[in-house]
Amino acid sequence: MKAFIAAVICAAAIGVGASYVLHVQQETVDVAFSTSETRVGDPGHNLVGMN
C-alpha cells in the first residue's frame, strides 16, 4: 500500500511539474510565428465573415 501511495504522489508531482513547464514555454501564435516577412494580427479577431 505504501508503494501505491508513493506512486500516486510521484505521478501527481510529475503532472504538476510538466503542467508548469508547458505553461511557461507556451507562446501565442502572433509571437511564435512572427518574422519580418509575415504579419499575424491579433488572434482574437475573426477572419471569416461579412466584416
Protein Blocks (a to p, Z undefined) as FASTA:
>chain_A
ZZmmmmmmmmmmmmmmmmmmmmmmpccfklmmgcfkbccddfkbcfbdjZZ
